[in-house]
Amino acid sequence: EEHSKEIAELRKETNELRKELVTLREDFNRRFEEHSKEIAALWAEVKNLRVDMQRGFERLDGLISVLGGRWGIRAEVAFRNAMMELVEEAKGAEVTRLKLFDDRGVVYGEPSEVEVDLLIKDNVHMLIEIKSRVRKSDVAEILRVGSLYEEKRGVKPRLILVAPTIDNNAYELAARQNIKVYTYHAEL
């Protein structure tokens, strides 16, 4: 009889454990389904973000193309302006790509070779630097190149910068230093 009680009690505990196991399994399945829904929602969001990013990249690509086109127009105007005036001045002029060795490091802070375009007409020496963009440091550099040229050749050169884009502070410095600037004028 005691053995029967123990068996009955074990059955009761086993049934309770089964009920708990069923409850745990239902809870697990419910949570698994919730997580599956959350993961599906996250994937949908990732797909939407990917679409948004793709649109953004396409827009950025378009803007870069527009900027490139504007730069091209500005470059064309700057070079045309410079060349028209320089060609008028250059009849009978000598145009060369000049290489000077800066043994004291005047231009770059250490001994180095310095290259610049040189136009000479009627004993007027013009150093011409053509850049895609001129910053204040570029103005300072051509001033140092001009000083080096004067030191090496004994002639003070006229300094000329040609660029489609020039920073305002660079333009102001160039003007104060009597450096001729050919650029796209709409931005100044």
SESE-551865 format. One record per residue: residue number from 0; x, y, z of N, C-alpha, C in turn; residue in one letter. Coordinates in pm, whole numbers. Example, Ala and Ser with C-alpha at 12.3 -4.5 7.8 and 13.67 -1.06 7.14 Angstrom:
BEGIN
  num     n_u     n_v     n_w    ca_u    ca_v    ca_w     c_u     c_v     c_w  residu
    0    1319    -569     780    1230    -450     780    1320    -330     780       A
    1    1285    -225     708    1367    -106     714    1290       3     787       S
This chain:
BEGIN
  num     n_u     n_v     n_w    ca_u    ca_v    ca_w     c_u     c_v     c_w  residu
    0      82    -118       0       0       0       0      88     127       0       E
    1     195     122      77     284     236      78     349     250     -59       E
    2     378     140    -119     436     139    -252     340     202    -352       H
    3     214     176    -339     111     231    -426     101     381    -408       S
    4     116     428    -283     112     572    -255     229     642    -325       K
    5     347     582    -315     465     640    -377     449     647    -529       E
    6     393     540    -584     372     537    -728     272     645    -767       I
    7     165     659    -690      64     761    -719     125     901    -709       A
    8     208     918    -606     272    1048    -589     369    1077    -703       E
    9     445     976    -745     537     993    -857     461    1025    -986       L
   10     346     959   -1004     264     987   -1123     214    1132   -1120       R
   11     172    1172    -998     122    1309    -983     234    1408   -1017       K
   12     356    1386    -963     469    1474    -991     505    1471   -1140       E
   13     500    1352   -1198     529    1337   -1340     428    1414   -1423       T
   14     300    1404   -1387     196    1479   -1459     216    1630   -1445       N
   15     252    1673   -1323     277    1816   -1302     398    1863   -1385       E
   16     503    1778   -1387     620    1811   -1468     585    1817   -1616       L
   17     499    1725   -1660     455    1727   -1800     379    1856   -1831       R
   18     290    1894   -1735     213    2019   -1755     309    2138   -1762       K
   19     410    2141   -1671     508    2249   -1673     589    2248   -1803       E
   20     622    2126   -1846     695    2112   -1971     613    2163   -2089       L
   21     484    2132   -2090     395    2180   -2196     387    2332   -2190       V
   22     374    2386   -2068     368    2532   -2050     498    2597   -2098       T
   23     612    2538   -2060     741    2591   -2103     755    2585   -2255       L
   24     711    2474   -2313     720    2459   -2459     632    2564   -2528       R
   25     510    2585   -2475     421    2686   -2533     483    2825   -2520       E
   26     542    2852   -2402     609    2981   -2380     727    2997   -2477       D
   27     805    2890   -2491     919    2892   -2583     871    2918   -2727       F
   28     767    2846   -2768     714    2863   -2904     662    3005   -2927       N
   29     592    3058   -2824     540    3194   -2835     655    3294   -2848       R
   30     756    3281   -2763     871    3372   -2770     949    3355   -2901       R
   31     962    3231   -2945    1030    3206   -3071     956    3275   -3185       F
   32     823    3266   -3183     741    3331   -3286     756    3484   -3278       E
   33     758    3539   -3154     778    3683   -3138     914    3726   -3193       E
   34    1018    3648   -3159    1151    3680   -3210    1156    3669   -3362       H
   35    1089    3570   -3415    1085    3555   -3562    1020    3677   -3625       S
   36     911    3725   -3563     844    3845   -3616     935    3967   -3604       K
   37    1006    3979   -3490    1097    4092   -3472    1212    4086   -3575       E
   38    1264    3967   -3598    1372    3952   -3696    1320    3986   -3835       I
   39    1200    3940   -3867    1141    3972   -3998    1123    4123   -4012       A
   40    1079    4189   -3904    1062    4335   -3907    1197    4405   -3926       A
   41    1300    4354   -3857    1434    4412   -3873    1485    4395   -4016       L
   42    1462    4277   -4074    1505    4256   -4212    1431    4349   -4307       W
   43    1302    4369   -4281    1226    4462   -4365    1284    4602   -4353       A
   44    1321    4640   -4230    1380    4772   -4209    1516    4783   -4279       E
   45    1596    4676   -4272    1725    4675   -4340    1705    4690   -4490       V
   46    1606    4619   -4545    1578    4631   -4689    1536    4773   -4725       K
   47    1452    4834   -4640    1411    4973   -4664    1530    5068   -4657       N
   48    1617    5045   -4558    1738    5128   -4546    1827    5111   -4669       L
   49    1835    4989   -4717    1916    4964   -4836    1859    5041   -4956       R
   50    1728    5039   -4970    1663    5114   -5079    1690    5263   -5062       V
   51    1674    5313   -4937    1700    5455   -4909    1846    5491   -4938       D
   52    1938    5403   -4897    2080    5429   -4923    2109    5429   -5072       M
   53    2048    5336   -5144    2069    5331   -5289    2022    5460   -5354       Q
   54    1904    5507   -5310    1853    5635   -5363    1949    5748   -5328       R
   55    1999    5746   -5204    2094    5849   -5161    2221    5846   -5243       G
   56    2273    5726   -5269    2394    5714   -5352    2368    5764   -5493       F
   57    2251    5731   -5547    2218    5778   -5682    2209    5931   -5684       E
   58    2150    5987   -5578    2140    6133   -5569    2279    6195   -5556       R
   59    2362    6135   -5472    2498    6183   -5453    2577    6175   -5584       L
   60    2559    6065   -5656    2625    6050   -5786    2583    6162   -5880       D
   61    2453    6193   -5880    2402    6302   -5964    2462    6435   -5925       G
   62    2469    6460   -5793    2527    6586   -5746    2675    6597   -5782       L
   63    2746    6486   -5770    2888    6487   -5805    2904    6516   -5954       I
   64    2816    6457   -6035    2821    6484   -6179    2796    6632   -6208       S
   65    2697    6689   -6137    2667    6831   -6155    2787    6916   -6115       V
   66    2846    6882   -5999    2964    6957   -5954    3078    6944   -6053       L
   67    3098    6823   -6104    3203    6803   -6204    3177    6888   -6327       G
   68    3051    6895   -6369    3016    6978   -6484    3042    7124   -6456       G
   69    3005    7167   -6336    3031    7308   -6300    3180    7336   -6296       R
   70    3256    7242   -6238    3400    7260   -6231    3456    7270   -6372       W
   71    3407    7184   -6462    3454    7186   -6601    3428    7319   -6667       G
   72    3309    7374   -6645    3275    7505   -6701    3366    7612   -6642       I
   73    3383    7608   -6510    3469    7707   -6445    3613    7696   -6494       R
   74    3660    7572   -6507    3797    7551   -6555    3812    7608   -6695       A
   75    3713    7580   -6779    3718    7629   -6917    3723    7782   -6920       E
   76    3638    7846   -6840    3635    7993   -6837    3767    8049   -6784       V
   77    3818    7991   -6676    3943    8039   -6618    4058    8025   -6717       A
   78    4070    7908   -6779    4180    7888   -6873    4164    7976   -6997       F
   79    4042    7991   -7045    4019    8075   -7162    4059    8219   -7131       R
   80    4014    8270   -7015    4048    8408   -6977    4199    8426   -6969       N
   81    4265    8331   -6906    4410    8341   -6891    4479    8334   -7026       A
   82    4441    8239   -7106    4509    8219   -7234    4486    8336   -7330       M
   83    4365    8392   -7330    4339    8506   -7419    4433    8621   -7386       M
   84    4440    8654   -7259    4525    8767   -7220    4673    8733   -7236       E
   85    4711    8612   -7198    4852    8575   -7207    4898    8565   -7352       L
   86    4812    8515   -7440    4850    8505   -7581    4869    8645   -7640       V
   87    4780    8738   -7601    4797    8876   -7649    4932    8931   -7606       E
   88    4968    8900   -7480    5095    8951   -7427    5214    8872   -7480       E
   89    5192    8751   -7527    5302    8659   -7554    5356    8662   -7696       A
   90    5308    8749   -7782    5360    8752   -7919    5511    8771   -7913       K
   91    5581    8674   -7966    5727    8679   -7962    5785    8639   -7828       G
   92    5705    8576   -7743    5752    8539   -7609    5812    8399   -7610       A
   93    5890    8372   -7507    5948    8240   -7486    5870    8176   -7371       E
   94    5816    8055   -7395    5741    7984   -7291    5812    7853   -7262       V
   95    5844    7829   -7135    5913    7705   -7097    5863    7654   -6963       T
   96    5891    7527   -6939    5868    7467   -6807    6001    7474   -6736       R
   97    6008    7558   -6633    6134    7586   -6566    6152    7496   -6445       L
   98    6275    7446   -6430    6311    7369   -6310    6427    7441   -6243       K
   99    6405    7477   -6119    6509    7542   -6039    6541    7454   -5919       L
  100    6668    7444   -5882    6700    7370   -5760    6708    7468   -5644       F
  101    6627    7443   -5545    6619    7528   -5425    6709    7465   -5319       D
  102    6837    7503   -5319    6933    7440   -5228    6916    7484   -5082       D
  103    6851    7597   -5059    6831    7646   -4922    6695    7606   -4863       R
  104    6609    7544   -4943    6477    7504   -4892    6381    7619   -4874       G
  105    6395    7722   -4957    6310    7841   -4948    6163    7806   -4974       V
  106    6137    7724   -5074    5999    7698   -5116    5931    7592   -5029       V
  107    5996    7476   -5012    5930    7364   -4943    5990    7330   -4807       Y
  108    6082    7412   -4760    6139    7389   -4628    6256    7293   -4627       G
  109    6293    7242   -4744    6409    7155   -4757    6459    7165   -4901       E
  110    6585    7137   -4924    6636    7144   -5061    6554    7054   -5154       P
  111    6512    7111   -5266    6431    7034   -5362    6425    7105   -5496       S
  112    6382    7028   -5596    6362    7086   -5729    6224    7149   -5734       E
  113    6217    7267   -5792    6092    7342   -5803    6061    7361   -5951       V
  114    5937    7327   -5990    5896    7343   -6131    5789    7450   -6141       E
  115    5798    7529   -6247    5698    7632   -6272    5700    7667   -6421       V
  116    5586    7709   -6472    5582    7755   -6611    5634    7898   -6617       D
  117    5716    7924   -6718    5778    8056   -6732    5749    8111   -6870       L
  118    5709    8237   -6874    5687    8308   -7000    5773    8433   -6994       L
  119    5856    8453   -7095    5940    8574   -7099    5908    8650   -7227       I
  120    5874    8778   -7211    5849    8864   -7326    5900    9004   -7292       K
  121    5978    9059   -7382    6031    9195   -7364    6093    9211   -7225       D
  122    6172    9114   -7186    6240    9114   -7056    6146    9113   -6936       N
  123    6017    9084   -6957    5924    9065   -6846    5913    8914   -6823       V
  124    5948    8872   -6702    5946    8730   -6668    5817    8702   -6590       H
  125    5739    8605   -6639    5611    8570   -6574    5615    8425   -6530       M
  126    5595    8401   -6400    5583    8265   -6348    5435    8233   -6340       L
  127    5395    8124   -6403    5253    8089   -6412    5230    7955   -6344       I
  128    5138    7953   -6250    5101    7828   -6181    4955    7799   -6213       E
  129    4930    7680   -6268    4793    7638   -6302    4752    7529   -6205       I
  130    4638    7551   -6139    4589    7457   -6038    4440    7436   -6055       K
  131    4390    7326   -5999    4246    7303   -6002    4176    7389   -5896       S
  132    4248    7418   -5787    4194    7503   -5681    4311    7573   -5613       R
  133    4291    7699   -5580    4397    7774   -5513    4353    7805   -5370       V
  134    4440    7768   -5278    4420    7800   -5136    4527    7903   -5097       R
  135    4513    7956   -4978    4607    8057   -4930    4751    8003   -4933       K
  136    4767    7875   -4900    4901    7815   -4900    4962    7813   -5041       S
  137    4877    7801   -5144    4927    7805   -5282    4979    7944   -5318       D
  138    4911    8046   -5267    4956    8184   -5290    5092    8204   -5223       V
  139    5103    8156   -5098    5231    8168   -5027    5341    8092   -5101       A
  140    5306    7978   -5158    5405    7898   -5232    5456    7972   -5355       E
  141    5366    8030   -5434    5413    8100   -5556    5494    8224   -5518       I
  142    5463    8285   -5404    5546    8397   -5357    5689    8349   -5328       L
  143    5700    8232   -5263    5833    8176   -5233    5906    8137   -5363       R
  144    5832    8080   -5459    5892    8045   -5588    5941    8172   -5657       V
  145    5862    8278   -5651    5903    8406   -5709    6031    8458   -5645       G
  146    6040    8448   -5513    6162    8491   -5442    6282    8408   -5485       S
  147    6261    8277   -5496    6370    8188   -5539    6415    8224   -5681       L
  148    6319    8249   -5769    6351    8285   -5907    6432    8414   -5911       Y
  149    6388    8512   -5833    6459    8640   -5829    6601    8620   -5777       E
  150    6616    8536   -5675    6748    8508   -5619    6838    8437   -5721       E
  151    6783    8341   -5796    6864    8262   -5889    6891    8335   -6021       K
  152    6790    8411   -6069    6802    8473   -6202    6827    8624   -6198       R
  153    6811    8684   -6082    6834    8828   -6071    6725    8913   -6132       G
  154    6607    8856   -6154    6494    8928   -6214    6371    8903   -6128       V
  155    6300    9011   -6093    6176    8995   -6016    6066    8955   -6115       K
  156    6005    8836   -6097    5904    8791   -6192    5764    8843   -6157       P
  157    5683    8850   -6259    5539    8875   -6240    5478    8738   -6208       R
  158    5394    8731   -6107    5336    8603   -6064    5191    8592   -6111       L
  159    5156    8474   -6164    5022    8452   -6220    4969    8318   -6171       I
  160    4845    8319   -6123    4776    8196   -6083    4655    8176   -6174       L
  161    4635    8052   -6221    4520    8018   -6305    4449    7902   -6237       V
  162    4319    7921   -6204    4243    7814   -6138    4094    7840   -6152       A
  163    4015    7735   -6170    3871    7754   -6176    3812    7791   -6040       P
  164    3880    7752   -5932    3829    7779   -5798    3942    7837   -5713       T
  165    3910    7944   -5641    4007    8004   -5550    3934    8046   -5423       I
  166    3991    8010   -5309    3932    8050   -5181    3938    8202   -5169       D
  167    3838    8259   -5102    3833    8405   -5089    3958    8462   -5022       N
  168    4002    8398   -4913    4121    8452   -4844    4246    8439   -4931       N
  169    4251    8338   -5017    4363    8324   -5111    4358    8435   -5216       A
  170    4239    8464   -5264    4222    8570   -5365    4264    8706   -5307       Y
  171    4222    8730   -5183    4256    8857   -5118    4407    8870   -5098       E
  172    4472    8761   -5055    4617    8763   -5037    4687    8786   -5171       L
  173    4641    8717   -5274    4700    8734   -5407    4688    8879   -5453       A
  174    4572    8939   -5431    4551    9078   -5471    4646    9171   -5395       A
  175    4661    9148   -5264    4751    9231   -5183    4897    9216   -5228       R
  176    4932    9099   -5279    5070    9072   -5320    5094    9097   -5470       Q
  177    4994    9158   -5536    5004    9188   -5680    5024    9064   -5767       N
  178    4959    8956   -5728    4961    8834   -5808    4837    8836   -5897       I
  179    4856    8821   -6026    4743    8819   -6121    4674    8683   -6108       K
  180    4541    8686   -6093    4463    8562   -6079    4362    8553   -6192       V
  181    4361    8439   -6259    4260    8409   -6361    4174    8298   -6303       Y
  182    4044    8327   -6288    3955    8229   -6227    3814    8248   -6280       T
  183    3724    8169   -6227    3582    8181   -6258    3528    8290   -6166       Y
  184    3497    8405   -6220    3469    8524   -6139    3338    8519   -6062       H
  185    3244    8436   -6100    3112    8437   -6035    3121    8404   -5887       A
  186    3222    8332   -5845    3229    8292   -5705    3297    8395   -5615       E
  187    3354    8498   -5671    3426    8596   -5588    3339    8711   -5545       L
